[in-house]
Amino acid sequence: MFEKLKAKGFQIEFLSHAEAILSGDFRDAIEDLEQTLGGLTIPIEEIIAGGGGESKGTQRLRRALNARTWTKTKFEIKKIINGVEKEAISHEIDHVRQFRNGTIALEIEWNNKDPFFDRDLENYKRLHADGAISLGVVVTRGRTLHSNMRNLVLRFIEERQIRSISELKQWGYEPTSKQRAAIDKRMKRSKNPLSFADAFVDKFVSDKFGEATTHWKKLEDRVHRGVGNPCPLILIGLPDKIVNFDEERLRSRRFWLTKNLAKIKYVLRRANGARMFSKSERSYHPLDFPKSSILRVCHARTVQRTGHDCTIR
């Protein structure tokens, strides 16, 4: 079960006979989870960017689940004696889907404070005890994603050749004065001073993805202590492989090409006729054509003689 996800590095753990329940009564749920989670990617730029609220990756995952009718649901449980309501309690779950054989609840804890796990697991326990759900699912950062976060951020800094805080502004990161001082202190300390890259990574990851946030180990510790028991649970850990270093660049390139497609096609026709491209370049489709080659021929004399504006920005 979930072999496709496991092959991509996802961690899967079943508790309280959840695997038997899922395979026996909820085959459609298996497909839902494999399709939505298997297609999840997070550009490294989204991890770097600051700002409060929910991450864009979590928002995309929520939209994918909502499209498969895993919708936000408020459960209300009332205790009534002789027609008089004595007690009422409500639980709101972000993603719930009703199947023919029962109901499954799902929560995403990408980067919250770790006590949110207690809330989710206790909600599942109560709802299961009252017959409202058949099992609960928790999705969080897996062990590889949490432990390799420093390496991922460092790779971003090194590949983009970022050497100062000011250069991070274009990627959506603007530190507070306190964070700036902490980074500067790491770089200027007398004993074992750090490079800018190491100082930034150390501060950034400890602040944003520290041990007190929601990740696999925090979730695992709780369920092994019995939190949420006896509700059948499926724990899913997101792997580091979902972090993508090329997606944002590809999206930017597609936008540039689409915006200039008419000019590009014109340039290619004129330049190809003048044999300005190599044999390998002539084999490209317009949307796959190297940007450097297009810019090169835009300034070539043969194209300029047409009198048409071939400037591509």
One Martini backbone bead per residue (centre of mass of N, CA, C, O) as a GRO file, in nm:
protein
  313
    1MET     BB    1   0.097   0.036   0.020
    2PHE     BB    2   0.200   0.327  -0.107
    3GLU     BB    3   0.438   0.271  -0.315
    4LYS     BB    4   0.470   0.540  -0.467
    5LEU     BB    5   0.543   0.708  -0.218
    6LYS     BB    6   0.782   0.541  -0.114
    7ALA     BB    7   0.955   0.580  -0.377
    8LYS     BB    8   0.962   0.909  -0.299
    9GLY     BB    9   1.012   0.903   0.041
   10PHE     BB   10   0.775   0.846   0.197
   11GLN     BB   11   0.625   0.833   0.508
   12ILE     BB   12   0.466   0.539   0.658
   13GLU     BB   13   0.215   0.503   0.924
   14PHE     BB   14   0.048   0.255   1.117
   15LEU     BB   15  -0.242   0.253   1.343
   16SER     BB   16  -0.478   0.062   1.468
   17HIS     BB   17  -0.547  -0.095   1.187
   18ALA     BB   18  -0.542   0.104   0.937
   19GLU     BB   19  -0.455  -0.075   0.699
   20ALA     BB   20  -0.697  -0.273   0.701
   21ILE     BB   21  -0.918  -0.060   0.672
   22LEU     BB   22  -0.824   0.073   0.410
   23SER     BB   23  -0.806  -0.187   0.225
   24GLY     BB   24  -1.110  -0.278   0.280
   25ASP     BB   25  -1.291   0.026   0.274
   26PHE     BB   26  -1.061   0.254   0.123
   27ARG     BB   27  -0.954   0.259  -0.183
   28ASP     BB   28  -1.009   0.555  -0.276
   29ALA     BB   29  -0.820   0.692  -0.068
   30ILE     BB   30  -0.554   0.592  -0.181
   31GLU     BB   31  -0.572   0.744  -0.450
   32ASP     BB   32  -0.601   1.027  -0.344
   33LEU     BB   33  -0.328   1.039  -0.186
   34GLU     BB   34  -0.138   0.964  -0.421
   35GLN     BB   35  -0.216   1.198  -0.611
   36THR     BB   36  -0.175   1.451  -0.428
   37LEU     BB   37   0.111   1.384  -0.303
   38GLY     BB   38   0.273   1.290  -0.561
   39GLY     BB   39   0.241   1.604  -0.693
   40LEU     BB   40   0.414   1.738  -0.483
   41THR     BB   41   0.566   2.069  -0.483
   42ILE     BB   42   0.854   2.278  -0.362
   43PRO     BB   43   0.989   2.558  -0.401
   44ILE     BB   44   1.261   2.701  -0.258
   45GLU     BB   45   1.149   2.994  -0.262
   46GLU     BB   46   0.911   2.936  -0.058
   47ILE     BB   47   1.095   2.879   0.185
   48ILE     BB   48   1.242   3.157   0.193
   49ALA     BB   49   1.004   3.310   0.208
   50GLY     BB   50   0.824   3.517   0.373
   51GLY     BB   51   0.570   3.538   0.591
   52GLY     BB   52   0.264   3.478   0.678
   53GLY     BB   53   0.094   3.206   0.705
   54GLU     BB   54   0.031   2.999   0.458
   55SER     BB   55   0.172   2.804   0.251
   56LYS     BB   56   0.169   2.736  -0.084
   57GLY     BB   57   0.194   2.429  -0.065
   58THR     BB   58  -0.050   2.389   0.124
   59GLN     BB   59  -0.258   2.523  -0.061
   60ARG     BB   60  -0.230   2.321  -0.295
   61LEU     BB   61  -0.307   2.071  -0.133
   62ARG     BB   62  -0.587   2.168  -0.051
   63ARG     BB   63  -0.703   2.201  -0.335
   64ALA     BB   64  -0.667   1.905  -0.419
   65LEU     BB   65  -0.853   1.791  -0.197
   66ASN     BB   66  -1.107   1.958  -0.256
   67ALA     BB   67  -1.141   1.840  -0.548
   68ARG     BB   68  -1.192   1.548  -0.378
   69THR     BB   69  -1.385   1.615  -0.127
   70TRP     BB   70  -1.184   1.738   0.101
   71THR     BB   71  -1.345   1.899   0.349
   72LYS     BB   72  -1.446   2.121   0.561
   73THR     BB   73  -1.542   2.021   0.904
   74LYS     BB   74  -1.811   2.036   1.145
   75PHE     BB   75  -1.836   1.891   1.455
   76GLU     BB   76  -2.135   1.804   1.647
   77ILE     BB   77  -2.170   1.729   1.999
   78LYS     BB   78  -2.457   1.610   2.185
   79LYS     BB   79  -2.611   1.622   2.514
   80ILE     BB   80  -2.927   1.460   2.578
   81ILE     BB   81  -3.183   1.505   2.837
   82ASN     BB   82  -3.501   1.497   2.800
   83GLY     BB   83  -3.457   1.732   2.570
   84VAL     BB   84  -3.191   1.838   2.717
   85GLU     BB   85  -2.917   2.031   2.682
   86LYS     BB   86  -2.598   1.969   2.850
   87GLU     BB   87  -2.391   1.917   2.602
   88ALA     BB   88  -2.127   2.069   2.390
   89ILE     BB   89  -1.920   1.983   2.100
   90SER     BB   90  -1.653   2.090   1.879
   91HIS     BB   91  -1.501   1.994   1.552
   92GLU     BB   92  -1.243   2.106   1.331
   93ILE     BB   93  -1.174   1.988   1.000
   94ASP     BB   94  -1.005   2.042   0.707
   95HIS     BB   95  -1.029   1.719   0.608
   96VAL     BB   96  -1.321   1.555   0.471
   97ARG     BB   97  -1.440   1.218   0.384
   98GLN     BB   98  -1.711   1.047   0.246
   99PHE     BB   99  -1.788   0.712   0.246
  100ARG     BB  100  -1.956   0.422   0.224
  101ASN     BB  101  -1.785   0.304   0.500
  102GLY     BB  102  -1.710   0.611   0.581
  103THR     BB  103  -1.478   0.833   0.764
  104ILE     BB  104  -1.217   1.075   0.681
  105ALA     BB  105  -0.948   1.241   0.841
  106LEU     BB  106  -0.746   1.550   0.769
  107GLU     BB  107  -0.415   1.681   0.848
  108ILE     BB  108  -0.199   1.971   0.807
  109GLU     BB  109   0.157   1.992   0.932
  110TRP     BB  110   0.406   2.176   0.820
  111ASN     BB  111   0.450   2.467   1.029
  112ASN     BB  112   0.391   2.434   1.336
  113LYS     BB  113   0.323   2.400   1.644
  114ASP     BB  114   0.347   2.099   1.812
  115PRO     BB  115   0.065   2.110   1.977
  116PHE     BB  116  -0.118   2.047   1.727
  117PHE     BB  117  -0.101   1.741   1.756
  118ASP     BB  118  -0.274   1.716   2.008
  119ARG     BB  119  -0.530   1.825   1.888
  120ASP     BB  120  -0.566   1.624   1.654
  121LEU     BB  121  -0.555   1.353   1.816
  122GLU     BB  122  -0.787   1.419   2.014
  123ASN     BB  123  -1.003   1.458   1.803
  124TYR     BB  124  -0.989   1.175   1.685
  125LYS     BB  125  -1.056   1.020   1.940
  126ARG     BB  126  -1.341   1.140   1.986
  127LEU     BB  127  -1.465   1.087   1.704
  128HIS     BB  128  -1.426   0.780   1.713
  129ALA     BB  129  -1.584   0.723   1.978
  130ASP     BB  130  -1.855   0.860   1.832
  131GLY     BB  131  -1.855   0.761   1.514
  132ALA     BB  132  -1.749   0.990   1.300
  133ILE     BB  133  -1.483   0.819   1.249
  134SER     BB  134  -1.251   0.574   1.120
  135LEU     BB  135  -1.003   0.774   1.050
  136GLY     BB  136  -0.672   0.927   1.069
  137VAL     BB  137  -0.476   1.200   0.918
  138VAL     BB  138  -0.120   1.292   0.905
  139VAL     BB  139   0.060   1.570   0.768
  140THR     BB  140   0.422   1.604   0.743
  141ARG     BB  141   0.736   1.644   0.804
  142GLY     BB  142   0.984   1.457   0.735
  143ARG     BB  143   1.288   1.345   0.817
  144THR     BB  144   1.445   1.445   0.561
  145LEU     BB  145   1.333   1.734   0.551
  146HIS     BB  146   1.419   1.828   0.832
  147SER     BB  147   1.730   1.740   0.833
  148ASN     BB  148   1.781   1.888   0.526
  149MET     BB  149   1.722   2.196   0.538
  150ARG     BB  150   2.005   2.318   0.548
  151ASN     BB  151   2.102   2.206   0.273
  152LEU     BB  152   1.884   2.340   0.098
  153VAL     BB  153   1.947   2.637   0.173
  154LEU     BB  154   2.248   2.631   0.101
  155ARG     BB  155   2.212   2.565  -0.196
  156PHE     BB  156   2.063   2.820  -0.269
  157ILE     BB  157   2.285   3.022  -0.188
  158GLU     BB  158   2.510   2.903  -0.375
  159GLU     BB  159   2.365   2.903  -0.656
  160ARG     BB  160   2.295   3.227  -0.627
  161GLN     BB  161   2.530   3.382  -0.495
  162ILE     BB  162   2.485   3.473  -0.196
  163ARG     BB  163   2.637   3.752   0.020
  164SER     BB  164   2.366   3.896   0.131
  165ILE     BB  165   2.080   4.020   0.258
  166SER     BB  166   1.995   4.208   0.019
  167GLU     BB  167   1.982   3.960  -0.194
  168LEU     BB  168   1.706   3.835  -0.057
  169LYS     BB  169   1.471   4.026  -0.135
  170GLN     BB  170   1.394   3.900  -0.420
  171TRP     BB  171   1.294   3.627  -0.241
  172GLY     BB  172   1.120   3.746   0.021
  173TYR     BB  173   1.356   3.827   0.232
  174GLU     BB  174   1.306   4.007   0.554
  175PRO     BB  175   1.466   4.083   0.818
  176THR     BB  176   1.506   4.156   1.119
  177SER     BB  177   1.707   4.322   1.331
  178LYS     BB  178   1.759   4.070   1.506
  179GLN     BB  179   1.847   3.882   1.275
  180ARG     BB  180   2.078   4.048   1.169
  181ALA     BB  181   2.243   4.046   1.433
  182ALA     BB  182   2.276   3.735   1.449
  183ILE     BB  183   2.430   3.701   1.185
  184ASP     BB  184   2.659   3.902   1.243
  185LYS     BB  185   2.762   3.760   1.499
  186ARG     BB  186   2.851   3.493   1.359
  187MET     BB  187   3.066   3.642   1.168
  188LYS     BB  188   3.227   3.820   1.420
  189ARG     BB  189   3.330   3.618   1.587
  190SER     BB  190   3.629   3.509   1.729
  191LYS     BB  191   3.507   3.217   1.739
  192ASN     BB  192   3.427   3.062   1.472
  193PRO     BB  193   3.351   3.205   1.218
  194LEU     BB  194   3.110   3.270   0.979
  195SER     BB  195   2.974   3.262   0.703
  196PHE     BB  196   2.710   3.385   0.554
  197ALA     BB  197   2.574   3.121   0.476
  198ASP     BB  198   2.594   2.979   0.756
  199ALA     BB  199   2.461   3.203   0.925
  200PHE     BB  200   2.190   3.209   0.782
  201VAL     BB  201   2.108   2.912   0.802
  202ASP     BB  202   2.116   2.887   1.107
  203LYS     BB  203   1.897   3.104   1.165
  204PHE     BB  204   1.667   3.034   0.971
  205VAL     BB  205   1.608   2.735   1.055
  206SER     BB  206   1.574   2.778   1.363
  207ASP     BB  207   1.329   2.973   1.326
  208LYS     BB  208   1.139   2.816   1.103
  209PHE     BB  209   1.257   2.485   1.156
  210GLY     BB  210   1.239   2.387   1.435
  211GLU     BB  211   1.190   2.161   1.697
  212ALA     BB  212   0.900   2.314   1.779
  213THR     BB  213   0.787   2.193   1.530
  214THR     BB  214   0.624   2.027   1.279
  215HIS     BB  215   0.730   1.685   1.286
  216TRP     BB  216   0.794   1.356   1.288
  217LYS     BB  217   0.911   1.319   1.576
  218LYS     BB  218   0.680   1.461   1.730
  219LEU     BB  219   0.461   1.265   1.632
  220GLU     BB  220   0.588   0.996   1.716
  221ASP     BB  221   0.607   1.048   2.020
  222ARG     BB  222   0.300   1.067   2.069
  223VAL     BB  223   0.190   0.792   1.957
  224HIS     BB  224   0.388   0.620   2.145
  225ARG     BB  225   0.226   0.739   2.407
  226GLY     BB  226  -0.099   0.735   2.302
  227VAL     BB  227  -0.186   0.959   2.133
  228GLY     BB  228  -0.515   0.890   2.000
  229ASN     BB  229  -0.583   0.649   2.137
  230PRO     BB  230  -0.761   0.409   1.927
  231CYS     BB  231  -0.726   0.558   1.672
  232PRO     BB  232  -0.689   0.520   1.356
  233LEU     BB  233  -0.367   0.576   1.190
  234ILE     BB  234  -0.209   0.804   0.947
  235LEU     BB  235   0.127   0.865   0.870
  236ILE     BB  236   0.278   1.146   0.681
  237GLY     BB  237   0.596   1.201   0.528
  238LEU     BB  238   0.768   1.449   0.388
  239PRO     BB  239   1.009   1.477   0.156
  240ASP     BB  240   1.293   1.629   0.015
  241LYS     BB  241   1.203   1.574  -0.292
  242ILE     BB  242   0.981   1.809  -0.311
  243VAL     BB  243   1.214   1.993  -0.351
  244ASN     BB  244   1.256   2.257  -0.589
  245PHE     BB  245   1.512   2.417  -0.813
  246ASP     BB  246   1.343   2.473  -1.114
  247GLU     BB  247   1.046   2.573  -1.121
  248GLU     BB  248   1.076   2.886  -1.117
  249ARG     BB  249   1.248   2.906  -1.373
  250LEU     BB  250   1.045   2.769  -1.563
  251ARG     BB  251   0.814   2.968  -1.515
  252SER     BB  252   0.968   3.217  -1.615
  253ARG     BB  253   1.030   3.112  -1.899
  254ARG     BB  254   0.738   3.063  -1.994
  255PHE     BB  255   0.652   3.358  -1.968
  256TRP     BB  256   0.858   3.481  -2.163
  257LEU     BB  257   0.782   3.314  -2.414
  258THR     BB  258   0.481   3.379  -2.430
  259LYS     BB  259   0.506   3.692  -2.450
  260ASN     BB  260   0.724   3.645  -2.717
  261LEU     BB  261   0.626   3.444  -2.941
  262ALA     BB  262   0.586   3.609  -3.202
  263LYS     BB  263   0.879   3.716  -3.218
  264ILE     BB  264   1.023   3.448  -3.209
  265LYS     BB  265   0.908   3.328  -3.470
  266TYR     BB  266   1.017   3.549  -3.651
  267VAL     BB  267   1.315   3.520  -3.585
  268LEU     BB  268   1.340   3.223  -3.670
  269ARG     BB  269   1.269   3.253  -3.965
  270ARG     BB  270   1.490   3.459  -4.045
  271ALA     BB  271   1.741   3.316  -3.920
  272ASN     BB  272   1.712   3.041  -4.059
  273GLY     BB  273   1.737   3.147  -4.350
  274ALA     BB  274   2.036   3.274  -4.267
  275ARG     BB  275   2.194   3.063  -4.098
  276MET     BB  276   2.228   3.146  -3.767
  277PHE     BB  277   2.193   2.852  -3.693
  278SER     BB  278   2.240   2.568  -3.584
  279LYS     BB  279   2.143   2.251  -3.621
  280SER     BB  280   2.046   2.212  -3.327
  281GLU     BB  281   1.879   2.477  -3.307
  282ARG     BB  282   1.675   2.408  -3.549
  283SER     BB  283   1.526   2.168  -3.373
  284TYR     BB  284   1.365   2.359  -3.214
  285HIS     BB  285   1.117   2.464  -3.041
  286PRO     BB  286   1.012   2.770  -2.960
  287LEU     BB  287   0.963   2.694  -2.640
  288ASP     BB  288   1.274   2.554  -2.636
  289PHE     BB  289   1.443   2.787  -2.695
  290PRO     BB  290   1.721   2.938  -2.638
  291LYS     BB  291   1.757   3.245  -2.505
  292SER     BB  292   2.043   3.319  -2.603
  293SER     BB  293   1.985   3.276  -2.907
  294ILE     BB  294   1.760   3.483  -2.940
  295LEU     BB  295   1.919   3.733  -2.844
  296ARG     BB  296   2.141   3.717  -3.056
  297VAL     BB  297   1.956   3.755  -3.321
  298CYS     BB  298   1.816   4.027  -3.252
  299HIS     BB  299   2.107   4.186  -3.321
  300ALA     BB  300   2.116   4.112  -3.599
  301ARG     BB  301   2.137   4.243  -3.911
  302THR     BB  302   1.929   4.074  -4.073
  303VAL     BB  303   1.689   4.146  -3.884
  304GLN     BB  304   1.704   4.460  -3.872
  305ARG     BB  305   1.645   4.512  -4.188
  306THR     BB  306   1.325   4.476  -4.173
  307GLY     BB  307   1.210   4.704  -3.953
  308HIS     BB  308   1.155   4.538  -3.708
  309ASP     BB  309   1.067   4.476  -3.384
  310CYS     BB  310   1.304   4.250  -3.198
  311THR     BB  311   1.265   4.319  -2.911
  312ILE     BB  312   1.353   4.121  -2.621
  313ARG     BB  313   1.256   4.104  -2.259
   0.00000   0.00000   0.00000
